Amino acid sequence: MMNKINVSAVSYLNTKPFLYGLEKSAILREINLSKKIPAKVAEDLITGHATIGLVPVAAIPSITNANIITDYGIGSNGEVSSVCIYSQVPIASVETLYLDYQSRTSLELARILLRDYWKLNPELKAAQPGYEFLINDTVAGLIIGDRSLTMKSQFRYCYDLGKVWKEHTGLPFIFACWVTNKILPANFIASFESALQNGIENIATIVKTNQPAFEGIDIDDYLNNKVKFRLTEEMKSGMELFFESIKQPVTI
């Protein structure tokens, strides 16, 4: 009997279907499942503290022996709702942009779109917890995850990066993939993917359970229409273009 496999996953609303599938599956007996923000998931894979992780795609090149193991992940084909730049002024008037510390992919995506789509060069600042309350006047902020959903009504302007990427490239976007840093048995991978699929098939249950915590937000629409869990070939083409667009590391 092999040792349990350490699995690190993101703890956002958009990963609830995956977590549900894993936690309701017999595969739970074969894994140690931990829940963290995307940046910490990537760190676990890079340092070897986890064998499988739902990793922000921008971190994949930093992981030794990285291998995407399923066709499930977190993507969008246009508006995604939970990866947005918020401001009180039009983006052309933004002078300072705080970048969410929770995911490198969203940070890189914002930088690419500022450079290639909007052709703007605001001062980019690494955000610390609580930065959302600094968004005012010409200061904007990139906010991701559940906070992006719940804080949307507080700002005059919302620039959805999934939507802007689609307008810029004509392609969907992949935010995170299931990645391993080791060679795993084929039967384990098949069982893992089956558990993920089961979670997607139970989105109605997940919506019913989680809707009370997201008052005023249509999480049925979010999980069924905005977030794309199955990674198509077109989405993978978008990911390849994203990698090509990262010409230099972000300096902030």
N, C-alpha and C positions, 0 to 999 in steps of 0.2 A: 504494500500500500504506500503510495507516494505521500510526501509531506504536503500539508495544506499550502495552497498557492496564495500569496498576498496580492489582493486586488484593491486598487485605490480608485475611488470614483468621486465624481463631483456631486455636491449636495444641493443642487438647484432644482427648481420645479421642473425644468426641462429634462432632468435625468431621472425623475421619479418613475417613469415607466421602466427604465433599465433596472433601477434598484428594486422595484416591485418584482420584476421577473426573476432576478437573482435570489431575492429573499424568499420567494415562494417556490423555488426550484430545489430539487435534490442536490444540485451542484453547490448549494450553500454549505454542505458538509465537507466539500473539498477545498473551500477557500476561506481566507480571512479577509472580510470586506471592511474597508475603512472609507469614511466620507470626508472630503476636504474641498477647499477651493481649487480651481484649475491649476494655479501656479504650484501649489503644494503637491498635487497629483503628479505633475511633470517632475518636480524635484524628487519624489519617491522613485520614479523610474530611472532618473539620471543617476541617483545615488545607489540604486539597487535595493532600496527598502521595499519595493514592490516589484512584482513580476508582470502584472497587467495593470494598465491604467487607462482611464478615459482622458486622453491627453490633448491639450490645446495643440493644434497642428503646427504652430510656429515652433514648438519645442521639440518636435520629432527629430530634426537633425542633430540635436544635442544628446540624444539617447543612443548609447552604444548598442549595436545589433537591433535597432528598432525595426519592428515588423507589425504592420497593421493586420489584425487577425480576423476581423469580421467586416461585413458590409453594413454594419450599423454604426451610427455615430450621431453627432449633433450638427445639423446643417440648416440652410434656408434656401429658398428659391425666390428671393425678393425680401419683403419685409419680415423681420424676425421678432421685433418688439422688445427684445431683452438685451440688445447691444446697441446703445444709442449715445450720441453726443447731445447733451442738453445745454441750453443757454437761455438767457433772457434777451439776447439780441441776435440778429441774423449772423450766420457763421462768418460772413465776410467782415463783420465788425469785431469778431473775437480776437483778442490780443494774447490771452493766456488759456491754455487747455490743460487741465489736470487729467492724467491718464490712470485709469483704474488699475490698481495693483494686483488684481485677482487673476488676470489672464494675459499672457504675452501675445496671443493671437489677436485679440481685439485691439491691443496697443499697436501692433504692427499694421493691422488693417486700417486703423485711423490714420496712421502716418502715411500710408500709401495713398489713401483717398485725399488727404490734405495736399499731398504733393502732385498727384497725377490727375485728380478729378476737379477739386476746388482750386488748385494751384495757389494755395495759401501757406503761410509760414508763421503761424503763431508760436509763441514760446510754449514749449512742452515741458510739463512738470510732473515728476513722479508723485503720485497721490499717496496720502496717508489716510488712515481711517478718519472719517468725519469730513473729508474734503467736499462731500456733496453740499455742505452748508456754506461753502465758499463760492458757489456758483452764483454770480451776480454781475451786473454791469457788463464789462467786456471779458469776464472770466467764465469759461465754460468747463464742462466736465464730461469725460467718457464714463458712463456707468453701465455695468453689465449685470446679468443675472436677475434674481428676484427683486433686488433693489431698483433695477431699471423699470420693471413692471409697476412697482408700487409708488414710485416717485414721479411718474410721468406727468401727472396733473400739476406739479409744482412749477413747471417751467413753460415759458412762452414758445420756445422752439425745441423741436425734437428732430434729430437727424439719425434715422435708422440706418446703421451701417450695412445690414444685409440688403436693404432696398437700394442704397447708393451704389454698392458694389455691383448689383445686377444692372443698374442704369449705366454704370461705367463700362462694364465688360460684357454684358449680355449673358453672363453665366451665374449659376448658383454658387453658394459658398459653403465650405465645410469648416466648422469651428473646432470640432474635436473628434478624434477617432479612438477606438479601442486598440491599444498598442501593447506589445510584449517586448521584453528585452532578452527573452530566452526561447529556445525551441521547445514547444509544448506538444504533448500527444494529440494526434488528430481527433481521437474520440473525446478528449476533454474540450477541445475547441468547438467541436460540433455540439456538445452539451451546453457550453457557454452561450453559443449563438442561439440555440433553441430557447434558453432561458430569457435572453434579450427579446426574442420574437414574442414570447408569451407575454412579456411586460407590455409591449406595443399593442398586443391584442386586447389588453385590459385597460386601455386609456379611460374608458367610461367610468370604471371603478375608481381610478386615480383622480379623475375630475371630481367625482362626488365626494371623495374623502378630503380633497385639498381645497375645494372652492371656498369654504368658510374662512380660510386664512387669507384669501385674496378678494376681499369685498370690493365690488365695483369693477373687477377685472374678469373678462370672459376667458377663463383658462381652458374651456373646451375648445374655443377657436384657436387659442395659443398652441395647445398640444396637438390638435388635429390638422391645423392649416398653416400656422406660422413655422413651427419647428418641423424639420424633415429628418426622420430617424433612419431612413434607408438611403444609403449612399450610392447614387447612380453614377454611371460613367460620365455624364455631363457634370455632375458635382465634382468628380475627381479631376476633370479637366480644369474646373475652377480652382481647385487646390493647387494644381501644377502651375497655373498662372500666378497664383498668390506667391508661391515659392520663387518664381522667376522675378516677381516684383520686389522682393525683399533684397535690394541691392546692397544695403549696408545696415548694420545694427542700429537700433534707435539709441540716440545719445540724449539723455535727460539728466 
